Amino acid sequence: MTAMKLTCHCGAVELRVTPSIPLSQARHCDCSFCRRRAAATVTVPLDALEVLRGKDNLTLYSWGTHTAQHYFCKTCGIYTHHRRRSDPNFYGVNLGALEGVNPADYEPLPWHDGVNHPSDR
């Protein structure tokens, strides 16, 4: 895949990401946090995400094991990306924040079972 631009709503945060899977393989997660957020995500390796602008404008939310680290723009509140709990070697990035992408074009997207996470057993 080629590099893509990802921005928050207000434009304070800009990332360059290179997904490791086709956008058509994006998915939702039904864990307690993601189902409330409802943003579909696409997988990006850690070394394939670069913050181009607004690193100081990103805020972090984490809970439980603190493995998953969810980043948001402090100004507009848009979720940009998170370090995956299922595999901390990857980020999940907000499909709807990728420039020129409308998640509706990829629906229906599958759901990942985050409620029954293997780390919780």
C-alpha positions as a Markdown table, in Angstrom:
| # | Residue | x | y | z |
|---|---|---|---|---|
| 1 | Met | 0.0 | 0.0 | 0.0 |
| 2 | Thr | 1.0 | 3.6 | -0.4 |
| 3 | Ala | 1.3 | 6.3 | 2.3 |
| 4 | Met | -1.9 | 8.2 | 3.1 |
| 5 | Lys | -2.6 | 11.4 | 4.9 |
| 6 | Leu | -4.7 | 11.3 | 8.1 |
| 7 | Thr | -6.0 | 14.4 | 9.8 |
| 8 | Cys | -8.3 | 15.3 | 12.7 |
| 9 | His | -11.3 | 17.5 | 12.0 |
| 10 | Cys | -9.7 | 20.8 | 12.9 |
| 11 | Gly | -6.5 | 20.1 | 11.0 |
| 12 | Ala | -4.2 | 20.5 | 14.1 |
| 13 | Val | -3.0 | 16.9 | 13.8 |
| 14 | Glu | -1.7 | 15.3 | 10.6 |
| 15 | Leu | -0.2 | 11.9 | 10.2 |
| 16 | Arg | 1.3 | 9.9 | 7.3 |
| 17 | Val | 0.3 | 6.3 | 7.5 |
| 18 | Thr | 0.9 | 3.2 | 5.3 |
| 19 | Pro | -1.7 | 0.6 | 6.0 |
| 20 | Ser | -0.5 | -3.0 | 5.9 |
| 21 | Ile | -3.9 | -4.3 | 4.7 |
| 22 | Pro | -6.3 | -3.0 | 2.0 |
| 23 | Leu | -8.9 | -0.5 | 3.3 |
| 24 | Ser | -11.6 | -3.0 | 2.4 |
| 25 | Gln | -10.3 | -5.1 | 5.3 |
| 26 | Ala | -10.9 | -2.4 | 7.9 |
| 27 | Arg | -13.0 | -3.5 | 10.9 |
| 28 | His | -15.0 | -2.4 | 13.9 |
| 29 | Cys | -14.3 | -3.6 | 17.5 |
| 30 | Asp | -16.9 | -4.2 | 20.1 |
| 31 | Cys | -14.8 | -3.7 | 23.3 |
| 32 | Ser | -16.3 | -1.4 | 25.9 |
| 33 | Phe | -14.4 | 1.6 | 24.5 |
| 34 | Cys | -14.5 | 1.0 | 20.7 |
| 35 | Arg | -18.2 | 0.3 | 20.5 |
| 36 | Arg | -18.9 | 3.7 | 22.0 |
| 37 | Arg | -16.5 | 5.3 | 19.5 |
| 38 | Ala | -17.8 | 3.3 | 16.5 |
| 39 | Ala | -14.9 | 4.2 | 14.3 |
| 40 | Ala | -13.7 | 1.5 | 11.9 |
| 41 | Thr | -10.0 | 1.0 | 11.9 |
| 42 | Val | -7.3 | -0.2 | 9.5 |
| 43 | Thr | -4.0 | -1.8 | 10.6 |
| 44 | Val | -0.7 | 0.1 | 10.3 |
| 45 | Pro | 2.7 | -1.2 | 11.5 |
| 46 | Leu | 4.4 | 1.0 | 14.2 |
| 47 | Asp | 7.1 | 2.1 | 11.9 |
| 48 | Ala | 4.6 | 3.1 | 9.2 |
| 49 | Leu | 2.9 | 5.9 | 11.2 |
| 50 | Glu | 4.5 | 9.3 | 11.4 |
| 51 | Val | 3.1 | 12.4 | 13.1 |
| 52 | Leu | 3.8 | 15.2 | 10.7 |
| 53 | Arg | 2.0 | 18.0 | 12.6 |
| 54 | Gly | 0.4 | 18.4 | 16.0 |
| 55 | Lys | 2.2 | 15.9 | 18.2 |
| 56 | Asp | 1.7 | 18.3 | 21.1 |
| 57 | Asn | -2.0 | 18.4 | 20.3 |
| 58 | Leu | -2.5 | 14.7 | 20.7 |
| 59 | Thr | -3.8 | 13.4 | 24.0 |
| 60 | Leu | -3.7 | 9.8 | 25.2 |
| 61 | Tyr | -6.4 | 7.7 | 26.8 |
| 62 | Ser | -5.6 | 4.3 | 28.3 |
| 63 | Trp | -7.1 | 2.1 | 30.9 |
| 64 | Gly | -7.0 | -1.5 | 32.3 |
| 65 | Thr | -3.8 | -3.1 | 31.1 |
| 66 | His | -2.7 | 0.2 | 29.5 |
| 67 | Thr | -1.5 | -1.9 | 26.5 |
| 68 | Ala | -4.0 | -0.1 | 24.2 |
| 69 | Gln | -3.2 | 3.6 | 23.9 |
| 70 | His | -5.8 | 5.7 | 22.2 |
| 71 | Tyr | -4.8 | 9.1 | 20.7 |
| 72 | Phe | -7.2 | 12.1 | 20.1 |
| 73 | Cys | -6.9 | 15.7 | 19.0 |
| 74 | Lys | -7.1 | 17.9 | 22.1 |
| 75 | Thr | -8.9 | 20.6 | 20.1 |
| 76 | Cys | -11.6 | 18.8 | 18.1 |
| 77 | Gly | -11.7 | 15.4 | 19.9 |
| 78 | Ile | -11.3 | 13.3 | 16.9 |
| 79 | Tyr | -9.8 | 9.8 | 17.5 |
| 80 | Thr | -6.8 | 9.4 | 15.1 |
| 81 | His | -5.1 | 6.2 | 16.1 |
| 82 | His | -4.4 | 3.7 | 18.8 |
| 83 | Arg | -1.7 | 1.1 | 19.7 |
| 84 | Arg | -3.5 | -2.2 | 19.5 |
| 85 | Arg | -4.0 | -4.4 | 22.5 |
| 86 | Ser | -4.4 | -7.4 | 20.3 |
| 87 | Asp | -1.0 | -6.8 | 18.8 |
| 88 | Pro | 1.1 | -3.9 | 20.2 |
| 89 | Asn | 3.3 | -4.0 | 17.2 |
| 90 | Phe | 0.5 | -2.3 | 15.2 |
| 91 | Tyr | -1.6 | 0.7 | 15.3 |
| 92 | Gly | -5.3 | 0.9 | 14.4 |
| 93 | Val | -6.0 | 4.1 | 12.5 |
| 94 | Asn | -9.4 | 5.8 | 12.1 |
| 95 | Leu | -10.6 | 4.9 | 8.6 |
| 96 | Gly | -12.8 | 8.0 | 8.5 |
| 97 | Ala | -9.9 | 10.3 | 9.2 |
| 98 | Leu | -7.9 | 9.2 | 6.1 |
| 99 | Glu | -7.9 | 11.8 | 3.4 |
| 100 | Gly | -10.4 | 11.1 | 0.6 |
| 101 | Val | -11.9 | 8.0 | 2.4 |
| 102 | Asn | -15.5 | 7.6 | 3.2 |
| 103 | Pro | -16.0 | 4.5 | 5.5 |
| 104 | Ala | -19.6 | 4.1 | 4.0 |
| 105 | Asp | -17.9 | 3.0 | 0.8 |
| 106 | Tyr | -16.6 | -0.1 | 2.6 |
| 107 | Glu | -19.6 | -1.1 | 4.6 |
| 108 | Pro | -20.6 | -3.6 | 5.8 |
| 109 | Leu | -17.4 | -4.0 | 7.7 |
| 110 | Pro | -16.7 | -6.9 | 10.0 |
| 111 | Trp | -16.6 | -6.7 | 13.8 |
| 112 | His | -13.7 | -7.9 | 15.9 |
| 113 | Asp | -14.6 | -9.5 | 19.2 |
| 114 | Gly | -12.9 | -7.2 | 21.7 |
| 115 | Val | -15.3 | -8.1 | 24.5 |
| 116 | Asn | -13.8 | -11.6 | 24.8 |
| 117 | His | -10.1 | -10.5 | 24.5 |
| 118 | Pro | -7.6 | -13.3 | 24.9 |
| 119 | Ser | -5.6 | -11.2 | 27.5 |
| 120 | Asp | -8.7 | -11.2 | 29.8 |
| 121 | Arg | -8.7 | -15.0 | 30.1 |
